[in-house]
Amino acid sequence: MFRVRPFAEKDRLALEAIYRDSRTEATWLPSEARDESDFARDTKGEVLHVAVGKDDEPVGFVSVWEPDAFIHHLYVRNGSRQRGIGKVLLNTLRARLPMPWRLKCLRANDGALAFYFSQGWREVSSGVGEDGPFAVLEKHEA
């Protein structure tokens, strides 16, 4: 079982590890992007919500740039995936973040795209960035 709570400084090392490990495993990312992952830099100014297990140990997180309702990162620790944690992390934002929400997802990240589409997200635009082709997705109230 798990719950979601706001980020606390005590979570930093665990979230850094989840972020680093998840990006290292992301074979769809260019190697430079995997090597240059920096949790503090990449989440600066964002609001973080943390999924924790019964021992209060982080198993995943979502980071949001609130001024634009933009979901920048959503990661779940390997070994804790496929348990609904990503869905619950997103659902906790409903009370905190007005819709519509947006995010950018690399097209090569098939698993993430499938997840977001299964949660009712829709593609609203696309482009090509330094990490490759991406889709911009948007989520509206159901």
QUISULVEN-V196028 format. One record per pair of residues at least 12 apart in sequence whose C-alpha atoms are under 7 Angstrom apart, sorted by sequence separation. I is the first residue (numbers start at 1). GAP is how many residues later the second one is. D is the distance in whole Angstrom. If there is no record, write none. Layout:
# QUISULVEN-V196028
I_GAP_D / I_GAP_D
This chain:
# QUISULVEN-V196028
49_12_6 / 50_12_7 / 62_12_4 / 123_12_6 / 124_12_6 / 48_13_7 / 49_13_5 / 61_13_6 / 62_13_7 / 123_13_6 / 124_13_6 / 48_14_6 / 49_14_7 / 61_14_6 / 123_14_4 / 124_14_6 / 48_15_4 / 60_15_5 / 61_15_7 / 122_15_5 / 123_15_6 / 47_16_5 / 48_16_6 / 60_16_4 / 121_16_6 / 122_16_5 / 20_17_6 / 46_17_6 / 47_17_5 / 59_17_6 / 60_17_6 / 121_17_5 / 122_17_7 / 46_18_5 / 47_18_7 / 59_18_5 / 121_18_5 / 46_19_5 / 120_19_7 / 19_20_7 / 43_20_7 / 59_21_7 / 16_23_6 / 106_26_7 / 107_26_6 / 62_27_6 / 106_27_6 / 107_27_5 / 69_28_6 / 106_28_4 / 107_28_6 / 69_29_7 / 105_29_5 / 106_29_6 / 104_30_6 / 105_30_5 / 66_31_7 / 70_31_6 / 71_31_6 / 72_31_6 / 104_31_6 / 105_31_6 / 69_32_5 / 70_32_5 / 71_32_5 / 104_32_4 / 69_33_6 / 70_33_6 / 103_33_6 / 104_33_6 / 102_34_7 / 103_34_5 / 102_35_6 / 103_35_7 / 102_36_4 / 101_37_5 / 102_37_6 / 51_38_7 / 100_38_6 / 101_38_5 / 100_39_5 / 101_39_7 / 100_40_5 / 7_41_5 / 99_41_6 / 6_42_6 / 7_42_5 / 99_42_7 / 6_43_5 / 7_43_6 / 15_43_7 / 5_44_6 / 6_44_6 / 14_44_6 / 4_45_7 / 5_45_5 / 4_46_5 / 5_46_7 / 4_47_4 / 11_47_7 / 3_48_6 / 4_48_6 / 2_49_6 / 3_49_6 / 2_50_5 / 3_50_7 / 2_51_4 / 1_52_6 / 2_52_6 / 1_53_6 / 22_55_7 / 19_56_7 / 18_58_7 / 18_59_5 / 28_80_6 / 28_81_6 / 4_85_7 / 30_101_6 / 29_102_7
